[in-house]
Amino acid sequence: ALAAAALALAAAALAAALAAAALAVAAALGTPVVSTTAGLTSALANTAVGRIVLASGTYLVSSVEFLITRSVILEAAVAGSVVLDAQASYSSPRRVLHIYSGVVQLIGLNITGGYQSGGGVTVTGGTVAISSCTIYGNSAHPNAGAGGGVYAWGGTLTITSSLIYGNQLKLGAAVSLTIKAQ
């Protein structure tokens, strides 16, 4: 039992050291390192910022989803250590992320708590790549469409090395795609 406790402590120390190193590298490269919801909202609004590194933690969506209207990379400093949570419900529906345009990469994020069509991620335009993300615990509002986890009805979407599970809806609980005629 003592050896297991020591191993767990060593693993935690290593994870903390890796997170600190990742943040130091990002800062040295001039990449904004964000550690609060307000900081994330501000960085997404700043068109001069092309890459946003999120420190470990939970980022709560307040009254409006995180909006992406330009090219940006949004990534966790340590994959799997960042949670974007909409905390939505039937009486307070909202998505976690809504991507309107740009070339967008989501890397190493946990996306949860959305309650809207495309509760986790909605793509209405742009070229979007979701990599090494976990999208879970989202629901589509029963009166508002499709894709509890991901809903793409515009743009281009690629999902790789990601888990999408535990999302709810009558149609397309995990992922719903709408194909537009050209």
Sequence and secondary structure as in RCSB ss.txt:
>XXXX:A:sequence
ALAAAALALAAAALAAALAAAALAVAAALGTPVVSTTAGLTSALANTAVGRIVLASGTYLVSSVEFLITRSVILE
AAVAGSVVLDAQASYSSPRRVLHIYSGVVQLIGLNITGGYQSGGGVTVTGGTVAISSCTIYGNSAHPNAGAGGGV
YAWGGTLTITSSLIYGNQLKLGAAVSLTIKAQ
>XXXX:A:secstr
 HHHHHHHHHHHHHHHHHHHHHHHHHHHTT  EE SHHHHHHHHH TT  EEEE SEEEE  SS EEE S EEEE
ESSTT EEEE   BTTB B SEEE SSEEEEESEEEE  BSTTSSEEE SSEEEEES EEES B  TTS S SSE
EESSSEEEEES EEES B SS SSEEE     
